[in-house]
Amino acid sequence: MHFLSSVIEDYIQDHSENEPELLKALSRETHVKVIQPRMITGHFQGRVLSLLSKIIRPTNILEIGTYTGYSALCLAEGLPKDGQLHTIDVNEELSTIQRKYFDQSPFGPQITQHTGDALKIIPTLDLTFDLVFIDAEKKEYPNYFEVALQKTTSGSIILSDNVLWSGKVVEPIKDKDKTTKILLEYNRMLKDDPRIETVLLPIRDGLTLSRVR
């Protein structure tokens, strides 16, 4: 679902930072070679992630859900020279395209790929993360949040993507639509959780920004 007209969306994109050439190439290859290319972060949201990361200046970033690596590269733009980004995806088949573009960027040595179940991998990471981006299996969002929160500190930022779920969060829910039900619970959980302060931003398919108190 598009929440704004295509004319307004084009205007917003045209008046935001330009998309880097490397990311344009990654987007093209994703659309040609990968199933469900609409899952890619894309130009506008990518520039939002980049700018947020540059403002936060995180030493360590955790990304849950790599896909082809577009969002990881955007988030990495805010890393200092000694910073690290750990990104986790369950799909091993995408690791080659991820690494191809990571290594073409200035951030290749700073990005560590993990393949497997994020809920099992995150507890093994002996790091505290200043910035977390959750964009993987929607039904696991509450669990991802809890396990990631244990690896943050006061002032850390947790971003959750696709929280408007193509507008389904404000539509009648079909009986078999478990994903929307879980996202509704998740959005309410973030709003009510005293450990964080939260704002839901109407960016693309919905991006929630939560700050750890």
N, C-alpha and C positions, 0 to 999 in steps of 0.2 A: 504494500500500500504506500502511495505517496501522500504525505500529509500536507504538502504544499504543491502549488501548481508547478509544472515543468518550467514555466517562465521565471518564477521566483527562484526555483532551485538553480537554474542556470545563472541568474543574476548573483545569487549568493556565492556560487563557485567562482564566477568571473571576478568577484571583488574580494576574494580570499587569496592567500598565498598560492603561487603556482605549484603544480605537481612536479616534483623532481623527475628528471628524465629516466632514472633507474626504476622508479616506481611506475612510470608509464609503461616501461618495457615489461615489468613484472605483471602488471594488470593485463597487458595484451596477451602474454603467454598463458596466464591463468584462464582467460576467456577462450583461448584456442584449445588448451590441453586438459583442463580440469573440469570435472563434473560440478555443477552448481556454482558457476563463477560469480553469481550475485552475492555469495558469502564474503567476497573480498571487501575489505574495509573501504577502499575507494578514496578519491581525491579529497573531498571536503572533510569527511570525518578523519581521514589520515592527517590532514593539516591541523585539525583540532587536537588530536592525540599528540602530535609533534609539539605544538605550542604549549599544551599542558605540561608535557615532560620538561620542556625548556624552562618553564616557570618553576616547577617543583625541583629541578636539578637533582634527580634521584641518584644515589650511589648504586642501589640495586633495584632492578625491576623484575617482577614476576608476571609472565603472561600465560594464561590458561586458555589454550586454543590458538595454535599457530596458523593453521590453514596453509597458505603458500608464503607467508612471511611478511606480507605488506604492513600489517599493524606493528609487528616487531621492529621493522626498520623505521617506522615513524616514531615509535616510542624511544628507540635508541638515539635519536637525534638530540635528546636532552641529557644523555649520559656524560659525565666527566671522563677524563682520560683513563681513570682507574675504575670506572663503573662497569657493572655487569648486568646483562639481561639473560634471564633463564626463561625459556619458552617451552611449553609442553603441548604435545599433540598425540592423539591416539593413532593417527594414520601414518604408518611408516612410509607409505608410498609417496608422500609429499615431501619427505626430508631432503631429497636430492634437489628439487627446485628451490626449496628454502635456502639450502646452503649455497647454491649457485649465486643467488642474489645477495645473501649475507656477505659472501666473500668478495663480491664486486663493490660493496659499500665500504666506507671507512670503519665500519663497526664490526666487521666479521670476527676479529679475535675476541671481541667483548660479548658475543652472543653464543650461548650454550643451548643446544637443542636436547630435549628429552622426549623419548617416545614411550607412551604407555599411559597408565591410569594416573591422572594428576592427584587423585586422593591418596595414592600410595607414594607418589614421587615427592610431593611437597614436604611431608614430614621428614624426609631424608636430607633436605637442603639446610645446611648449617649457616643460614643467612637471615638477616632482618631486611625486609623489603620496604622501600619508601614509596613505591608505586606498584599497584597490582592491576592488571587488566583481565577481566573475566569474560571470555567469549567462546565458550565450548558448549557441551551438551546442556541444554536449558534445564532439563529435569534435575540436573545435579547442582544447579546454581546455589541453593542453600548450603549444600555440603562443601562446595568449592569455597564459598564465602567463609565458612567457619574454619576450615583448615588453613586458608590463607591468612585470616585474621590473626591466627596464632603466630604468624611469621612477620607481623608488623609491629609498629610502635606508635606512640602518640604523635600525631601529625601526618602519619602515612595516609596515602590516598588509595582508595579502591574504586576502580571503574567497572561498571557492569553494562555490557552491551545488549542490544535487542530487547530492552525491557518493555517496549510498547508492543512488540510482537505483531507487527503489521496492523495495529489497531485492535487486535482481538481482545485486549485487556479491557475495552469499554464496550464490547459487543456481547450479546447472549452467548453463553458457553455451551458448546455441544457436549453431550454426555461423555463421549469417548476422548475429548480433548484434554488429556492430562497435562500437556505442556503448558497451556494457557492457565490452567488452575494453579500449577506450581509457580508460574511467574507472578500471578496475582498475589499469592502468599508471600513470595519473595519480596515483591515491591512493598507490601505492607510490613514485612519483617524489617526491611531497611529503614522504613519511616519510623518505626516504633523502637528500634534497638537503641538503648541508652549509651551503648559503647561508641556510637558513631553519630555524626551529623550528616544529613543527606539532602541532596537536591537532584530531582529528575529533570534532565535536559532534553528538550524535544529535537535532538539532533539525529537525523536519519531515522533509524528504527528505535530510537530511545537510548540514551546513555545516562546512567546514574553515576553521580559523583558522590562518594562517601568519604568523609574524613574521620580518622580514628581519633577519639578524644584523648 
